[in-house]
Amino acid sequence: MNGAEAFIETLHACGVEVCFANPGTSEMQLVAAIDRQHGMRSILGLFEGVVTGAADGYGRMADKPAVTLLHLGPGLGNGLANLHNARKAGSPIINMVGEHATYHKHFNAPLTSDTEGVARPMSDWVRTSTSERDLAHAGAEAFAVAQGYPGKVATVIVPANHAWSEGSSPVAPPALAPAARTTGDAIAAAAAALKDGEGPKCLFLGGRALREEALIEAGRIAAAAGCRLIAETFATRHQRGVGRVAVEKLPYFGEQAQAYLAEFRTIVFCGTEPPVSFFAYPGKPSWLSPEGATLVRLASLREDALHALSSVASALDAPTEPALIQQPGSFPAQEGALNSANLGAILAELLPENAIVSDEGATQGGASMLACAGAKKHDWLQLTGGSIGQGLPLAVGAAVACPDRKVIALHGDGGAMYTVQALWTMAREKLDVTTIILNNGSYAILNIELMRVGVQNPGPKALEMLDLRNPAINWSQISEGMGVPATRVDTAEGFRAALADALAHKGPRLIEALL
């Protein structure tokens, strides 16, 4: 085998089944190797941010990595924003990034760059192969790193001559390290704080603590200790809906979050760290936990949340049945002009069992998440790293990982333009994704932020930088041009009919909701 063939064969033997790709000339041997590996599906993205975002969505839902194929340092650079989101999410991803042949780099050809330097900020691990024989070993190492609990971003840089040179062979899949576990002292401290702590108490959850099994243990703890359950603002994958343990949501804006937590005298954190404000603002807090409260770190993102919570439940001699089970609930959907409230109510009403929602709804999406709390069981995926343009690619990856589940992409119009090419991939792969574009013709969140940082009476130049109406973006036409059937609606009645129709059909659809 040549190096590329051994590398791809090793990844496939490890269990990697999908490659999201945007290759170039230096990756042609890798393309040929994937072509010969019949157990690996290749999916083309027309922008590297689609490729990396799709790998994130796949990793969140499959709990194992896909591999990306990216063209040199600049191609990797184009995908960095969604690798940032994936790293914050703890998603498993393997990047294979082509590189000039080792003997060619010193000529400083136009696409020469510091590829390792590009990779490091958004990767947990970076390695350049040292030979064609080493390339398969690098792949096995990358898989082991990517599967580190709950998931990591591992990047392998592949010089072209290592890919095309003969004399390599695949290596055996590596033994995977078990998930790190929190200490007995941390478990005892958390149990004592929840049992004996003074005043109102809260169990603050993030990461894998928001999976269904872990939430059952959190609900048992709530039953024993009388504490409230609160989730981090932006979750990697929150399993929610009727019959699951219900969790409150920390507000986005810092001063609202601070006020939300102010009453608690004891907070135990599992799967996440104490929350901080998304940004700094003049005269507003960055640290959001209440002053003088007892803060206990039970388990970090990188420590087994299910084990930590079940251990605390045992220490408290918690009842078998959890508290706070979500009951069916609905909001009235006012007829007439479409707005975020009636859109969310209709989405909750029609949401299919076991649906996956990729939420980058920004200012217009909050009502949907609130309304869907009492809907049928579903998974809710969010913008973990704050870098917009994640929602459409994330839906692509989720649909590839879970082809038998309906995926709904709930997306603000401004952010969706960052990775609009994902619609083409949905059409090409016939993915079962219903995209809802929340079109308010504005970066509405930035209009709010302009006021929050203290800007008074902004002038026309400032407002133009936040406006998307000149010219207006016609999402239905864009979608049709990408091969995805689309419709525009501006009333509750129209949205209900369009969503019912989209959900009744297999394959991609887009609804442009004019708000």
N, C-alpha and C positions, 0 to 999 in steps of 0.2 A: 504493500500500500504506500501511497504518498502520505505526507503529513496531514493534509486536509482530510483524506479518507479515514485515517486512524483517529483523528480528532473527532469527527462526526460519529464514527462507529462507537467510540468511547462514550460520548454524550448519550447516544441512543441506548447503549447498554445500561447507563445510569438511570434511565427512565425519562429522558427528555424527548418529547414527542412533537413539539411545535417549534418552528423557527419563524419569527417575524423579521422580515428582511427589507433592506434598501441597499443593495450591493452596488459596487463599482468595479472598475477594471482590476484592482488589486485583490478582489475577492472572488475572481472567477473560478479558481480551483475549489474554493469552499462551496460555491454554487453547484459545481459539478459533483462534489462529494455528497451534498444534500440530495441531488437528483438521483444518485445511485442508492441512497439510503431510503428504502421503501417504507420504513416505519416512522419517518419524520415528515410531518406536514409543513409545507412552506407557504407563507402568507405574505404577500407584498404590501407594503405601505408606501405611499407616494411622498411621505415626509418622515424624517427620522423621529420626530416627536410623536407621530402616530405609532411607529414601531415600538418605541420604548414605553409609551403609555399603554399599548396593548399588552406588552409583556407584564406590566404591573397588574392590569386587570386579570390576566390569566393566572398570575401567581397568587393573587388574593383569593381566587375561587378554587384553584386546583391544589393549592398548598404545595406546589413544586414548581421549579423554574421552567419557563420557556427560554429559548436562546434567541438573542437578537443578532442580526448580521448588519454591520455598519461599515461605511466606507471611510477609512482613515480617520485622522483626528478631526477634520472639519465635519465629517458626517456624524461622528460621535458628538461633537459640539452641538449640532442641531438637535440632538435628542436629550441634552442634559437636563432641561427643565423637568421633564417627566421622570427622569431618573432621580432627580431631587425628590419629587413627590413619592416615588417608589421607596427610596431609602428611608424617608420619614415614616412610611407605612410599614416598614419591615417586610417588604415583599421579596420573594426569592426571584432573582433574575441572573442569567448569565449573558454577558455581552461578548460577542466575538467581533473584534475590530480589525479590519485589514490594515496592513502596514506595508510600506515600500520594502522591497528586498533589502537585506542587510547591506549588500555591497552598493546599493543605489542611493542610500540615504545621504551620503556625504556630498552628493551632487546638488543637493538642495533644490529638487524639482518643485514645481509650483504647489503641489499638495503636501509637501513635507512640513511636518509640525512636531511639536513635543506631545505625542499621543498619550504617553503616560501622564504628563502634566495636565492634559485635558481631562483624563479619566478620573484622577484621584479625588477631586472634590465631591463627586457624586457616586463614588464607589466605596465599598467596604474593603475591597481587596483588588489589587491590580497586578498582573504579571504578564511579561512579554516572554514568549517561548524562546529558548536558546538554540534549538535545532529542530529538524523535522522529527527526530525521535522523541524529543521532549514535549512536542505539541500535545500528544495524547495525554501525557502526565499532567500538563497544565489544565486540560479539560476536566480530568477527574478531580483535580484539586479545586477547580472552580465550582464543580457541582457540590462538593462537600461544604465549601464555604457558603454557597447560596442557600443550602438547606439548614444552615445554622439558625436555630430558633430565634424569632418566628420566620425569618428570611433575611437574606442579605444580597447586595448587588455585587457580583463578582465579574471582573472584566479581564478577558484574555486578549492580548494583542498578538496578531498573527502576521509576521513578516511573510511576504509573498513567496520567497524561495523556500521557507520552511513548509509552506503549504504544497508546493508543487514537487519538492524533492522526494524521490523514492527511498525506501528503506525503513519505513516506520511500521508500527503495529499498534492495535488498540491495547488498552490496559483495562484491568478489572475494575468494576465500580468500587469506590472506596467505602470503608465502614464509616457510618455517620455517627457523630457524637450525639449523645442524648441531650435533650434540652437542659440548660442550666436550671437549677432549683434554688429557691431562696433558702435562707438559713433557718434553723429551728428557733434561733433567738428572734428573728424577724416575725416568724409565725406567732410565737408566744407574745411578743410585744403588741402585734396587731390584735390578737384575741383579747388581751388584757385591756387595751385601749377601747375596744368596742364594747366590752362587758362592763368595765368599771369607770370609763371616762366620764367626766362631768359634762352636763349640758347636751345640746343636740349633737348627734354623731352622723357621719357620712362615710360611705365606702365609695371612693372615686375610681372609676374604671376606664380602662383604655386598652388598645391592642387586642390580644387574644382573650382578654377578660370579657369582651363583648360577644363572644361566640356562645351558642345556645347552652352547651354543657357547663361552661364556666358561669354563665348567668344563673343557672339552676343553683349552683353552689352559693353565688352571691345572694340569691333569694332566700336560701336557707339561713345564711348569716343574718339577713335582714329580719327574718322571723325570730331568730334567737336574741338579737341585740337591739331590735327596734330602730336600726339606723336607716337612713335614706340611701338610695343608690343613684349616683350621678355619673354620667358619661362625659368624656372629653368632647370638646366642641366638634372636632372633625375626626371621624372614626375610619379606620381601615376597612372594616367589615363588621357591621352591627346587625346581628340576627334578632329581628323584632317581629311584632305582630301578635295577633290573638293566640293565647295559650303559652306565650313565652314570658319570661320575667321582664317586667317593664322597668325602664331606667329613665330618669330625668336627663335633660340635656343642658349642659352649661352654655349660657348665652355667648355670643361672639364678641360683642363690644366689651372692652376691659372693665369699665366702671359698672356695667350691668352684671358682668360675671363676679366682680368683687362684691357687689351688693347681694347677689344670689348666694354666695358662700359665707356672708358676714355672720350669720347666726350660729355657725358650727364652732364648737369648742374642740372637737376631735375629728380629724380627717385621716383615713387610711387609704393609701394609694396602691393600686394594683394594675400592672400593665402599662403604666404611664407615670409621668413625673408631675409635681405640683404645677398647675397651670400658670402661664404668664400671658400678658397682653400680646396680641398679634404684632402690634407696632407700638412705638413710643409716641406719646402725645403731650403737648404742653400742659402741665398741671394735672395729668391723669396718671393712675398707678400702672406700674409694670408687673409687680408681684401681686397676685390676686388672692392668695390664701389669707384668712383673717389674722391680724396681729394677736399674738398670745395664744393662739390655738395650738393644740398638740397635733403635730404632723408625723405620721408613721408611714415609712416606706415598706410595704409588704413585698412587692415584687416589681422589678423594672420591666420594660418592654422585652428585654432579652431573657427574662426568667419565666419559667413555666407558670402561667396564670392559673390554669385549671388545678394544678397541684397545690399552689399557694392557697387558693380559695377553699378547696376541699379540706385542706389541713386546718384552716381557721374554723371552718364549719365543724369539724370533728372536735377541735379544742373547746368549742363553745357548746358541744353536745346539742347541736342544732337539730331541729325536727327534720324528718325526711322530706316533707313537702315544703317547697319554697313559698315565701310570701310574694306579694306584688305581681301576681299573674295578670297579664294584660287581658282585659275583657273587650268584647266587640264594642266599637264606638264609631260614630260618624258625625260629620258636621253638615249642616244644611247647605246645599249648593244653590245660592241665589241665582235665579235666571236673569238673562239680559247680558249686559256688557261683561266680557271676560276679564277677570282680575286674578291675582294670585290666590285669593281665598276660595273662590268657587272652582278654580282649576284644581287646587289641592283636594277639595272635597270630592270632586268627580274622580280624580285619580284614585283616591282611597276607596271609593265605591266600586270601581272597576278593576282594581289591582288584582291580577291573577294569583292564585296560590303558588307560593315558592318563587315568586318573581325576584329579579335582581334589579335594583335601582342604582344607576350611576348618577350621582347628584353633584352637578356643578351649577345649580340654579342661582347661586349668589343671592342678590337681594330679593328675587322673586321666588326662590325655592323653599324658603323657610316654612311657609304655610303648608306646603305639600308634605314635608317631613312630619310636621305636627299632626296633620290630618290623617296620615297613614299609620300612626301609632296603633290605632284600633282596627286596622285592616287585616287581611289574611296574612299568614306568615310570609316573610320576605327578608332579603338581605339588602342593606343600605350601605353603599360605598361612597366615600366622601373624599374631598380634596385635602389630603393629609399635609401636604407641604406648602399649600397656598399658591402654587405657581399655576395660573389658569391655562386652560387648554388641555386639561386632563380628561374631561368627562366623556367625550366621544371615543377616543382611543381606549379608555378603560372599559367602555361598553363592548368594544370589539373583542378585547381579550376575555372578558367575562363570558361572552357568547360562544367563543371558541372553546373555553373550558367547560361550559355547561350548555351543550346544544339543545337539551330537552327542556330548558327553562326560558321563560320570556324575560328579555332584558329591556329595561326602559332607561333611556338616557335623558335626564332632565337637565337642560343646559341653558344658561344665559346666552344671549346673542353675541355679545362682545367676545367672551372667552371661546365660544365655539369657532370663531373665525381663525383662531390660532392653529387649529388642527382639523380644519374642514375636510381635508383629504380623507379622513377616516370614513366619510360617507361612501366614498368610492370603494374602499375595502369591504364595507358592509355589503354593498351591491355585488361585488365580485365573488365574495365567499358565501353569498345568500344567507347572511347571519340574521337571526331572529331578534332584531333590535327595533324597538319603536322609539324614535327620537322626538322629544318635545322641545322645541326651541322657544324659550320665553323671550319674545321680541318686544322690548320696550324702547328700542332705538337709542340706547345709552349705556355707558359704563356707569350704571346708577350708583354702585357702591362708592365710586370715586367722587361723585357729587356729594355724597354723605361725608366722605373722608375729608373733602375740601373744607367743609364747615368744622369738622372735628379738630382739625389742626389749627383752627383759628383764623382762617382766611375770611375776611369780610368783604362783601360786595365784589365778587370776582367779575372781571371784565370779559369781553367777548372772546378774546384769545384763549383765556383759561377754560371757558365753557365749551369752546369748539373742540378742545382736546379731549373732552369727555362725551361728545355727542356723536351718534352714529346715523343721523338722519340726512346728512348732506354729502353724498346721496344716500337714500334709504337702501338697506340691504334686503333683497327679496330672497328669502331662504327657500321658498318653494321652487323658484327657478334654479337656484344653485343645486338643490337636492335632485331635481329631475335631471339636471345636467350631469350629475354624478351617478345616475342610474337608480336612485331611490325614489319611489313614488311619494308624492307630497301633496299636502292640502293646507290652505290657510283658513284660520278661523278667528273670529273676534267676539263670539258670544258663547255663553255657557252651553246653550243647546247645540251649537255647532261643534264645540269641543267634545261634548259627550258622544255625539254621533261619530266623529272622526276617531276618537280613541277606541270606541267599541269596535269599529271596523278594523282598525290597525291590529288590535289584540286578537281579533277573530281570524287573522291570516298569518301564515308562516312567512317569515322573511322581513326584510327591512322596510320601514315606513317612516315618514317624517311628518310631524304636525307642527306648523308654524303658528304659534299662539300669539296673537297681537294683543298686547296688554296696555 
